[in-house]
Amino acid sequence: MHGFRKVVVPREYVLATLDALQLAGEEGLEALVLWLARFRGADAVITTVWQPEQESGRTREGLHLHIGGRELARLNEDLYRTGQTLVAQVHSHPLLAYHSEIDAARPIVTEEGSFSIVVPFFGFVSLSDLTGCTVYQIHEGTFVRLAPSEADRLFALGA
């Protein structure tokens, strides 16, 4: 999956992503969705916004989000059954968009070239592009932050 040219995210999936993030954000909670794709040549075209069952809460230490093992198994079964590929995890943070230690330690995406996108302000932002978000890509097993210009080159949002 590492060598694709572009990730195409149709408008309906951009809107579904924002809806899911904002719904949790209205309660002051983080949320996560997954972008599943089919390949069209060298392009990954998002075909599903998959929202796993998740536990989101607040403690003295801050906000937390947990996806259980059964839900991850269900995701893997769905990927196998549909022939789609998990391309990106997209999740919200309350204020700034950054990859926390927990984000890096417990990712859902693990395949070389896949992405972790962090959306600030509980998703109450525009997603016409990713300039207000932080985008990380797995490179040699490590999440590497992409420059905004690189993220803009790789993602076609609302296409």
N, C-alpha and C positions, 0 to 999 in steps of 0.2 A: 504494500500500500504506500510505501514511502515516496515513490516517484510521481505522484499525480500532479497535474498542472493547475487545477482549479477545483474549489469546492463551491458548487452551485446550490444556493439555498432559495427555493421559490418563496415568494411573498407569503403564501399561506402558512409555511413552516416558520418563517420569521415571526409572524403574528401569533402562532400557536406557542412558540417559545416564550415570547413576552407575556402572553396570557398566563402561562403556568408560573413563571417567575413572579409576576405581579400579584397573583392570587395569594401566594404564600407571603409576599412582601407586605400586603395589606395587614397581615397579622404580625408583622415585624420578624418574619422568619425567612431563612434561606430556602432555596429550592434548586433542584437539578433536573435537567432533561438531557436526553441523549439524541444525537443526530445520527440516524442510520441512512446508509446510502446504497445506491447501485452505481456501477461505473458505466460511463459512456465514453469510450476511448480512454483518454488520460484524465478525464474529469470525474470527480465524485459528485453525483447529483443526490441531494438529500431527498429521501422518499418517505421518511417517517420521523416524527418527533415522538420519541418514546419516553414517557414519564414513569419511571419506576416507583413502586410503592416505597415511601421513605418516611423516616421519622425525623422531624425537624423540631428543634426546641431551643430553649434559652436557659443558660445557667449563669452563675456568677463569673465564670471564666469567659463567657461569650456565647455565641450561637453555635449550634452543631447540627449536623446532617448525617444520617446513617441509612445505608441501603443494606438490607439483610442478605444473607447467603442464598436463601430460597429465591429471592427476587433476582439475584445475579444468575442463578441457574435458569430461571424463566427467560431472562434476556438471552442467554446462550442458546436455549432451545429455539427461541423465536428467530434469532439470527440464522441458525442452521436451517430451520424450516422454510424461511422466506428467501434465503440466499443474499440477504443484505449484509453490509459491513458496518461495524461501529466506527464512525469517523471522528466524533467529537463528543465530549461532555461539556455541557454549558450550565454553569451555575451562578447564582447571585450571591453578592455580598451586600451588607447594609450600606456601606459608604464607598470606600475605595476598592478598586478592582486589583487584586494581587493574588498570587498563589501562596496560600498559607502552608505551614509545615504539614498540617493534616491533609490538605489538598494534594501535596506531593507524596505523602506517605501512603495514602489510601485512594489512589485513583481508580476509576472505573475503566478508563481507556489505558491500555498498556502496550498496544502494538506500535512498533516503530512507525513514525510519521503521523500518528493520530494526534488530536488536539485537545487541549483543555482551555476553555474560554470562560473568563470570569467577567460577569456583568455587574457594574456598580449599582447602587441605589435601589436594590431589590428588583431590578429590571425596569424601573420607571425611567427609561432612557429611550432614545431613538436607536433602532438597529438598522439604519440605512447603510451603515458601514460599521466597522469594529474599532474606530478611532477612540471611542470612550471606554472600551473594554481592554483587558489584557488577554493576549493570546499566547499560549505556550504550545510547543510541538515537541513530541518525543523524538529525540535525536541521540542515538547510541545509548538508549535506555534511560536518558535523563530529560526532564522537562526543560526546554530552552525557550526563553521569552523571545517572541518575534518583535521586530520593530514594527510600528504601525504601518509603514509603507509596505513591508513584506506581507503583513496580514491583509492589507488592502489588495495586494496583487493576487493573493491566494484565494480570497473569498469573494464571491459574487452574491450579495444579499438582495433579496427581493426580485431576483431574476425571473 
